[in-house]
Amino acid sequence: MVQTPGHALDLAGANRDGHQLFFANMSFHRRGAPPLSPEQRAPWKLQHQPTVTDPRPADFGEQMTLFDLAPDPQVIAERVRREDNDLTRYCAALVREHAARAGWSKRQRNDVTRSLRILQGLRPTPTAKVRATDVLQLRQYSGNVISTIDVLAAAGLLIEDRPTRVERYFAAKTSALPPGMKDQLEVWLEVLTNGSRQTPRQVPRDPKTVLAHILGIEPIIHAWAAAGFQSFAEVTRADITSALDETATARRHIAGNGLKSLFRTLKARRLIFANPTRGMKASPKSTNMPLALDPAVVRSELNSPNPVVALAVALIAFHALTGQQVRELQLTDVRDGHLIVGDRSIPLAGPVRVRLAAWLDHRNRTWPDTANPHLIINRRSAPRLLPVSSQFPWVGKTLRPRVLREDRILHEIHATGGDIRRVCDLFGLSVEGATRYLDTLEHTDLTLKGQRVPRT
């Protein structure tokens, strides 16, 4: 490559400063790459458009790293002190747009710009896209992770390679299994999460369903591995029947469904000789009997000094919303003294209005410039447009949304004398789901001398 035309090849001179190794049949062009267009040479000079293209030339492949070396903190700090670089100039318009739309403070906007400068130094090549796992390294440099990922995704410069919740859970539950069983389980997980176009075809399953399957079969497959099984091809129908008999009644249904899904997929991929679960009847669902909560506990959380806790508890205690419905409520869903949930218009109870007003005052004082449309926000979601996590604001609290909602439905079924149609219409339950609460009316353990136990 450095040979001068008309002169002999100087190998010693070419290798004086080191030798770059390449793998065969990669994206290396001996004659050189085509010249770059002005847009590719200087993308930051272009006026920002809603859809931003990758500044890296499309003809170039990604340069694979031969060694993974930890970056030198001093070198990174020196690069950050530079006023600007290609990445920050390219994303400058997007940073301003996100800051204006989400109500970022000046400090947060500067943190994102500083994080982009750090990423420019961490990238293997100046024009490579940024992996989301590399953005997570910003925490050790006091960088902003979440907002930086949003900006890079909007710019089309992000490679999303973070493991999902299902993948993390699967890896934690299968790390100690034999290699043969683990490989077969990975094939099963791939089909569940991404679906299959080959016979038998299958649509991707909901992540909650996948988690339930893994939760159900996890103790069974570990018991088989401890017994010496190296592959699921060794499992017989008798092994499955014995394992289900030893499984607790509450988990037997999901364990049976998980095993059926696993062996059906492995048989379709010809990883086992026969499906031992074929023709097996599904285990009956196990349901528990809903019980009333202690009113003192509910009253204590209703009067919590934290306004968001008091509002969340009030919305479920008085109107039996689910935890997901509470998280997804938006400011526009509260109007004219009514709460709009889907196609339902719910008149707000008096105690709920009081707690709603207290929370809105706290919300406006704490985040006056936020553009998040959701009713309930926190420190992490205020500068974004996403709802809060499922754990907020229930972390460290005695009550849980599901149990509190069950208590509300149970109270209604007793107050109406078992009017199942009214309960179904009021809470959006199916007849089967409402029957679970109806069975408590005449339950032997919930009656005293033939009389129904009164609720306080």
Summary of the structure (lengths in Angstrom):
residues: 456
radius of gyration: 29.6
end to end distance: 87.5
largest distance: 110.8
contacts: 1165
relative contact order: 0.06
helix: 51%
strand: 5%
